Amino acid sequence: MRTGPAGSERPVVRHDGRTYDLRPLTHDIDGAFLAGGGIDRVRGALAAGTLPETPVDGRIGAPVARPQAVICIGQNYAAHAAEMGAAPPASPVVFLKHPNTVVGPYDDVRIPRGAEKVDWEVELAVVVGRRARYLDSPDDAWEHVAGYCLSNDVSERGFQFDESGGQWSKGKCCETFNPLGPWLVPADEVHDVGALRLWSTVNGEPRQESSTRDLIFSVPYLVWHLSQYLVLEPGDVVNTGTPQGVALSGRFPYLRSGDVYEAGIEGLGEQRQSVTDE
């Protein structure tokens, strides 16, 4: 985890109900830390009892310090594709979010100027731990994954489709549009990433309820596939898509100032964001 004021977060680890300061090992939880065996070093320090116990400083930040890239997969749940009236994609739909969209899991989501269709998307996020380039097969992907966390791929649908010129980035890259966390769970501590429950609510009313069993393209397939087109670097975040139950379906109103969005993924924690005007 990372805790403290925005821009001044410090790295900590939760273990057996207690929180320990990671600054004796690293200045932050970032690509260099993950690529340099940081998770194993933390486990060694915990076993040796060399990390000082510390409180959480109020705010919780994103669990990964500003990723170099946030890579997203569209329409990757079968039921979500169906609610959009689309056939399941034959190949992963890929788009990017600006890294500065990433904020903490309890930070406000701000409605951009002129926005009318701000939507939510609970997603499983994959955090890359080792450089991935032209992997030979999906089986090779596992050793390149550092861990997983909860993500909200906030979207402005008018910007995304009506003002897009055929691309999605305008609706995906607005400020505060990727709450991440509360924590990063090491990959080997997630029993079955292909069978995790996801859910979301708005003002306490159910919106999304699904499982990663409904993913069209699995985590290892996505990491392998992406590595054929771009180089994944340690600390990069891959948002793997959202299940059915978004406002774009026409079944729910879009977010407005004053709304409260909550979401969770089994074993990866929960988020809560207040929606405010820009």
Secondary structure, DSSP 4 states (H G I P E B T S, - for coil): -EESSTT--EEEEEETTEEEE-TTT-SSSSHHHHHTTHHHHHHHHHHHT-SPB----S-B--SSSS-S-EEEEES-BHHHHHHTT-PPPSS-EEEEE-GGGEE-TTSPEEEPTT---EE--EEEEEEE-S-B-S-SSGGGSGGGEEEEEEEE--EEHIIIIITSTT-SGGGT-STT-EEB-S-PEEGGG-S-TTS-EEEEEETTEEEEEEEGGGBSS-HHHHHHHHHTTS-B-TT-EEE----S--GGGSSSPPP-TT-EEEEEETTTEEEEEEEEE-
